[in-house]
Amino acid sequence: MAIDTQMVKKIAFLSHLKVEDDKIAGTAQEFDKILDWVGQLSEVDTTDVRPLSAVNDIDLICRKDEVTEGNQADKILKNAPVAEYDYFVVPKVVE
């Protein structure tokens, strides 16, 4: 798939990138190189390759999830600027 200058402008607009007019042609060439490389990846034969969820095959040792010291709201909130109903009070950030 060849990337032309119109496509570069559209991609730049959609991704909120500022591409100078004198660099659009060079950016199109760079996009073409990237797409060629991605195309090469799709040609790799992966039929006998197991899907990976991690790069190593070791299992993580997880500790048992136990509450060791609970009911300490008074100690935790002692230095809080504002606390209410055993919770930190923070400024509203979402309108």
C-alpha positions in Angstrom: 0.0 0.0 0.0 1.6 3.2 -1.1 1.2 6.3 1.1 0.6 9.5 -0.7 0.7 13.1 0.6 -3.0 13.2 1.1 -2.9 10.1 3.3 0.0 11.6 5.3 -2.1 14.7 5.9 -5.1 12.6 7.0 -2.9 10.5 9.4 -1.3 13.6 10.8 -4.7 15.2 11.4 -6.2 12.1 13.0 -3.2 11.5 15.3 -2.8 15.2 16.1 0.7 15.3 14.7 2.1 18.5 13.2 3.9 17.7 10.0 5.5 20.6 8.2 4.6 20.9 4.5 8.2 20.4 3.4 8.4 17.1 5.3 5.2 15.5 4.0 7.0 13.7 1.1 9.7 12.3 3.5 7.1 11.3 6.0 5.2 9.4 3.2 8.4 7.5 2.4 8.9 6.6 6.1 5.4 5.4 6.4 6.0 3.2 3.3 9.1 1.7 4.9 7.1 0.9 8.1 4.3 -0.7 6.1 6.8 -2.8 4.1 8.4 -4.0 7.3 5.0 -4.9 8.8 4.2 -6.8 5.5 7.4 -8.8 6.0 6.2 -9.8 9.4 3.0 -11.3 8.0 5.1 -13.5 5.7 6.8 -15.3 8.6 5.6 -18.9 9.1 4.5 -19.3 12.6 2.5 -22.6 12.3 4.7 -24.5 14.8 5.2 -21.6 17.3 3.3 -21.6 20.5 1.6 -18.3 21.4 3.4 -16.6 24.3 1.9 -14.7 27.2 5.4 -14.0 28.5 9.0 -14.4 27.2 10.0 -16.8 30.0 8.4 -20.0 31.1 8.8 -19.6 34.9 5.8 -19.4 37.1 5.6 -16.5 39.6 5.4 -17.6 43.2 2.5 -15.7 44.8 2.1 -15.2 48.4 -1.3 -16.0 50.1 -3.4 -12.8 50.3 -4.0 -12.3 54.0 -4.8 -9.2 56.0 -2.0 -8.9 58.5 -2.9 -5.6 60.2 -6.4 -4.3 59.7 -8.7 -1.8 61.3 -6.1 1.0 61.4 -8.0 3.8 59.8 -7.2 6.2 62.7 -3.5 5.7 62.3 -3.6 5.9 58.5 -5.7 9.0 58.4 -4.0 10.8 61.3 -1.9 13.0 58.9 -4.5 13.4 56.2 -5.5 17.0 55.5 -9.1 16.1 55.3 -10.8 12.8 56.2 -14.4 11.8 56.3 -16.1 8.4 57.2 -12.6 6.8 57.4 -11.7 7.8 53.9 -9.3 10.4 52.4 -11.2 13.5 51.0 -9.7 14.6 47.7 -10.7 17.4 45.3 -13.1 16.6 42.5 -11.1 16.1 39.3 -13.9 15.0 36.9 -16.7 17.3 35.9 
